[in-house]
């Protein structure tokens, strides 16, 4: 794996050290369950929010590209949202935008498809609600290094 050659060191720092690097969706049960609903509507797609889910591999990538003092940690936290349906809608809009099926549609078609995915996601949202509040764990990799 190599760093994109069109990025300056400053851009690499911003891109690879500041951007959230979520763990693979398979490691986050709530996200995994939402992903299964989305794939029923979209077919295969790459969720770029989870594209660097392996913190050790990302740390190695930075080290291979002359970063020093590289370290990787995983941080988990519980997320609590009072408006679970809103989260389902926002997530649906994001995955539609990342899919080839969504990219082939006009704005109206994408909105309709996102609505179908969001509706299909409501059972998942209800399963993860506690006392009416959507609650799930989210894990991210924090990878640091100096140029």
N, C-alpha and C positions, 0 to 999 in steps of 0.2 A: 504494500500500500504506500502511496506517495502523496505528499501534499500537492494540491493544485498549483501548477507552475505560474498561473496568472495572479497569484496573491503576493502582496508585499509582506514583509515580516510584521508590520503593524496590522495588516489585515488578517494575517494568520493568527496573531495574538487575539484579535477581536473575535475571529471566527471560531477558533479552537479552544480558547480558554475562557471566554465570557459566555458564549451561547450555552443554554442548558443542554446537557448531554444525558437525556433520559435513558434509563436502563431499557433493555429490550422489553417489548410489551408482554412477552411471555412471562417475565419476572414480576409483572404488576397485574394481579388478577382482574381488577376492575377494567383496566385498559385492554387487557386481553379479551375480556367478554364483550366490550364495545367493538373491538376489532373484528370479532367473529360476525357480529351483526352487519358491520360495514361491508365485509367481504362477500356476504350473501347478496348484496346489491351491486357491488362494484367489481367483483372478481379480484384477481391479484393486483396489488399495488404496493409501493414502498412508502411507509410512513417515515418521512425524513426526520421527524422529531425523535425517532429512536434509532437513527442510522449509525450512531457511534456508541452503541450500548455496551460495548466491551471496553471498560476503563483501562485494563492492562494493555490491550491492543492499541488504544489511542495513546497511552503513555509511551509505548514502544515507538509508535509512529513519530511522536514529537522528539524522542531521543534520537532516532535515526536521522532526523532533520536538524540536528545541531542545537536542540534545546538542552539546557543544563538544569540540574536540580529538579528533574521531572518526578512528579508524584501523582498518585491516583487514589482517591477515596470515594466511597459510596455514601451518600447521605439519603436517609429516608425520613419522610415526615407524613403525618396524617393531614389530609386536605379535608376541609369541611365547607360545604356550600349549601346555602339555604335554597337556592334555585337549581335543583338537579335538572329539570327539563331544559333550562337555558344552557347548562353545560353540555347536555346531550346534543342540542342544536349546534352549538359552537364547534364541538368535536366533529359532528357530521359535516359541517361546512368545510372544516379543515381537510378531512379525508377525501371528500369529493374533489376538492381542489388539487389534491396530490395524485388522483387516479387518472389513468388514461381515459376512462369512460367519462369522468367529469370534465376533463379538458376538451373533449369532443362536443360537449353540449354548450348551448348558449346560456346566458345568465339565468333565464327563466327555467330552463331544464335543470341546471345545477341546483337552483333553489328548490325545485320540486323533488329532486332526488335526495337532497339533504333533509328535506322534511320527512320523506319516507324512512330514511335511516334514523333520524331523531325519534320518530314515532316508534320504530322498532326497538330503539334503545331504552325506552321508558321502563320496561320490565327490569332491565339491568340496573337502572338508576334506583328503582324501588327496592331491589334486593340489597343494595349497598346503603340504603337510608337507615339512619338510626334516629328515632324521635323526630322524623320529618326532615332531617338534615342529611344530605348526601355526604358520606364519609368514606374515604378510601386512602390507602397508602400510596405514595408516589416516591419513587427512588430515582436519583440522578447521580451521575458520575461527576466528580470535581477533579479535573486534571490540571495540574499547574506545572509550569516550567519557565525558565528564564532564557531569553534569547542571548 
